[in-house]
Amino acid sequence: MMFGKVLKRNEEQAVASWVNYLNQVRLDRLIEGLNNQNINFSDAINILDSTMAKINETIIERNRGGLKGMHGFIAEVAEYGVENAREQILGKMPIYKWVNDNGPADLIRDGVEIQQKFVNSGNHLSLQAIKQHYGDYPWFLDGVRKYQIPSDHYEKIKYLLSITEKQANKMPTSDGEFSLKQWKEVHEFFDSEKIKFSDIEPSKLSYKDVQRDQIQETIELEKYSINETDKSIRKDLYDKSKPTLKQGAQVAVASAVIEGGMTFATGIVKKRKSGKNIKEFTTDDWIEISKDSGLGTLKGGVRGITIYALSNYTATPAAVASSLCTASFGIANEANRYRKGEITQEEFLLNAEILCVDVTVSALSSVIGQAFIPVPILGVVIGNTVGTFVYEIAKDNLTKKEQQLIKQYLEELQEYDKNLDKKLEAHIIKLQEELRVYYSLLEKAFSPDYSIALEGSIQLAVSLGVSEKELLNNEQETDAYFN
């Protein structure tokens, strides 16, 4: 009887441990995903910062291209930086390379050479600039190469190609947005040139976005967009880590199969021990086994979904949830016996009390076993087996005083476990706060603004225990140190 009881408890706690494992896998994936996203976000922002710094240092400060051509060089660097940042925030590798050699290609994207044309003069939508480049390099479109123009130019060309001359003639021209002349120029370009519309692609930026007095705002807006993308990714990671109805149903079905199968096997073993061979089982024997198996299957399904719900939607450990389920079934059975007059009121109360202690020992033993043997299900089963055997032996053979000592010891373990949880939570909160401060200092220490970086480096060094006597606090001390 003791062995059968232990086997039953093991089955119950094994289901609980499996549910706990599923929950832990989701949480581990969430934490891993958030940690990776921290890196992706930091790298994406760093790419945008370095892009703006490169635009300032290599183009604006050097007046590269002059007032009329500067925006073209800015567009090349901005395209390269913005696209790489958008890939990085998604956890992908950068795809753009800035060629910067005044050759036939300005950018390379995943091996595809791109010539970028941001020209607004004459309102030719950058097409005349493409025509001139193609005349200089007639082989440019042999193979996989592309021309890239501002996104607003591309959309306007696309629209003009989609309407008839009659429609174009009816378009209002007072605001200079459209004209029949421009419609004709676009159509003649693609009718007469070897360049197809498919050879041209839109930049991620408009003509206005890359102007000298606008690029800083463009990069800042891109940072905002990156931040919004980051929030969306984190929300998606969190949503995926939530318990689902589908997984809950899978747990219920699996638990039902396990408990129903175990009840079926136990029923056959019980009949065999009574002296009957399987071939001697009567119809009534099989009906009894099937009835018990069906009830076991039902209980298993209820247990599975209950454990899943309690462990995910309340602060209830899976082992405790399983024990609560077992206690509920047991007390309901005892209540039914009491209603039928099979047991007295005193017996009902005593049986219910013993049942609650039984499942408490099972839950506590499973938790301790899992702690000492951190292997999913195995630790729970071993812990439950040892704990239940010890408890049964104590209950049957030890004095009331000894039983009280064991009970007191179990209560102390539970209290100790609660205290450890509180201390762990306090340490985690403290660690999170220290990490927040550390990342803040780290961000300042690597700021592109050297004055902020100097101040951040000093604060970071102090936070890491560097003596103030060894710090370089200003430019004079820095110059003196390196001289």
Stockholm file with secondary structure:
# STOCKHOLM 1.0

chainA/1-483         MMFGKVLKRNEEQAVASWVNYLNQVRLDRLIEGLNNQNINFSDAINILDSTMAKINETIIERNRGGLKGMHGFIAEVAEYGVENAREQILGKMPIYKWVNDNGPADLIRDGVEIQQKFVNSGNHLSLQAIKQHYGDYPWFLDGVRKYQIPSDHYEKIKYLLSITEKQANKMPTSDGEFSLKQWKEVHEFFDSEKIKFSDIEPSKLSYKDVQRDQIQETIELEKYSINETDKSIRKDLYDKSKPTLKQGAQVAVASAVIEGGMTFATGIVKKRKSGKNIKEFTTDDWIEISKDSGLGTLKGGVRGITIYALSNYTATPAAVASSLCTASFGIANEANRYRKGEITQEEFLLNAEILCVDVTVSALSSVIGQAFIPVPILGVVIGNTVGTFVYEIAKDNLTKKEQQLIKQYLEELQEYDKNLDKKLEAHIIKLQEELRVYYSLLEKAFSPDYSIALEGSIQLAVSLGVSEKELLNNEQETDAYFN
#=GR chainA/1-483 SS CHHHHHHHHHHHHHHHHHHHHHHHHHHHHHHHHHHHHHHHHHHHHHHHHHHHHHHIIIIITTTTTHHHHHHHHHHHHHHHHHHHHHHHHTTCCCCEEECCSSSSCSEEETTEEEEECCCCGGGCTTHHHHHHHHHHCTTTTSSSEEEEECHHHHHHHHHHHHSCHHHHHTSCCTTSSCCHHHHHHHHHHHHHSSCCGGGEEECSSCTGGGSTTTHHHHHHHHHHHHHHHHHHHHHHHHHHHSCCHHHHHHHHHHHHHHHHHHHHHHHHHHHHHTTCCGGGCCHHHHHHHHHHHHHHHHHHHHHHHHHHHHHHHSSCCHHHHHHHHHHHHHHHHHHHHHHTTSSCHHHHHHHHHHHHHHHHHHHHHHHHHHHHSCSTTHHHHHHHHHHHHHHHHHHHHSCHHHHHHHHHHHHHHHHHHHHHHHHHHHHHHHHHHHHHHHHHHHHHHTCSSHHHHHHHHHHHHHHTTCCGGGCCCSHHHHHHHHC
#=GC SS_cons         CHHHHHHHHHHHHHHHHHHHHHHHHHHHHHHHHHHHHHHHHHHHHHHHHHHHHHHIIIIITTTTTHHHHHHHHHHHHHHHHHHHHHHHHTTCCCCEEECCSSSSCSEEETTEEEEECCCCGGGCTTHHHHHHHHHHCTTTTSSSEEEEECHHHHHHHHHHHHSCHHHHHTSCCTTSSCCHHHHHHHHHHHHHSSCCGGGEEECSSCTGGGSTTTHHHHHHHHHHHHHHHHHHHHHHHHHHHSCCHHHHHHHHHHHHHHHHHHHHHHHHHHHHHTTCCGGGCCHHHHHHHHHHHHHHHHHHHHHHHHHHHHHHHSSCCHHHHHHHHHHHHHHHHHHHHHHTTSSCHHHHHHHHHHHHHHHHHHHHHHHHHHHHSCSTTHHHHHHHHHHHHHHHHHHHHSCHHHHHHHHHHHHHHHHHHHHHHHHHHHHHHHHHHHHHHHHHHHHHHTCSSHHHHHHHHHHHHHHTTCCGGGCCCSHHHHHHHHC
//
